[in-house]
């Protein structure tokens, strides 16, 4: 499972840059996930381009399914 939450209200997202900055952050998340063979229990911060302020997080975990 994967959950991403980011606030797009600071200066890094201003002046028509909201989509580009969100995409940059998501590409970085994708690069990190690509290096993992299996999603494990983890919660990592998301940083903006302007000063590396934490603007959210992405969380991964393995959902356990009950067998019938």
C-alpha positions as CSV (number, residue, x, y, z in Angstrom):
1,X,0.0,0.0,0.0
2,X,1.1,3.6,-0.6
3,X,-0.2,6.8,0.8
4,X,1.1,10.3,-0.2
5,X,0.1,13.5,1.5
6,X,1.5,16.9,0.6
7,X,0.5,20.5,1.3
8,X,1.0,22.8,-1.7
9,X,0.7,26.1,0.1
10,X,4.3,27.3,0.5
11,X,6.4,29.4,-1.8
12,X,7.8,26.5,-3.8
13,X,4.3,25.9,-5.2
14,X,3.6,29.6,-6.0
15,X,3.5,31.5,-9.3
16,X,2.1,28.8,-11.4
17,X,4.7,26.2,-10.2
18,X,2.3,24.0,-8.2
19,X,2.1,21.2,-10.8
20,X,5.8,21.2,-11.6
21,X,6.8,21.1,-7.9
22,X,4.3,18.4,-7.1
23,X,5.6,16.4,-10.1
24,X,9.2,16.8,-9.0
25,X,8.4,15.5,-5.5
26,X,6.4,12.6,-6.9
27,X,9.2,11.6,-9.3
28,X,11.6,11.5,-6.3
29,X,9.1,9.3,-4.4
30,X,8.9,7.0,-7.5
31,X,12.7,6.8,-7.7
32,X,12.9,5.8,-4.0
33,X,10.1,3.2,-4.4
34,X,11.8,1.7,-7.5
35,X,14.8,0.8,-5.4
36,X,12.8,-1.4,-3.1
37,X,11.9,-5.0,-3.9
38,X,9.0,-5.0,-1.5
39,X,7.0,-2.2,0.2
40,X,7.5,-2.4,3.9
41,X,6.3,-0.4,6.9
42,X,7.8,3.1,6.4
43,X,6.9,6.7,6.7
44,X,9.2,9.3,5.0
45,X,9.1,13.1,4.8
46,X,8.5,15.0,1.5
47,X,10.7,18.1,1.1
48,X,10.0,21.1,-1.1
49,X,12.7,22.7,-3.4
50,X,12.9,26.0,-1.4
51,X,15.0,25.2,1.6
52,X,13.9,21.6,1.9
53,X,10.9,22.4,4.1
54,X,8.9,19.3,5.0
55,X,5.5,19.6,3.2
56,X,4.1,16.1,3.8
57,X,5.0,12.5,3.8
58,X,4.7,9.2,2.0
59,X,3.9,6.1,3.8
60,X,4.2,2.5,2.7
61,X,3.1,-0.8,4.2
62,X,2.2,-4.3,3.3
63,X,-1.5,-5.1,3.6
64,X,-2.0,-8.5,5.1
65,X,-4.8,-10.4,3.5
66,X,-6.8,-13.0,5.4
67,X,-6.9,-16.3,3.7
68,X,-10.3,-18.0,3.4
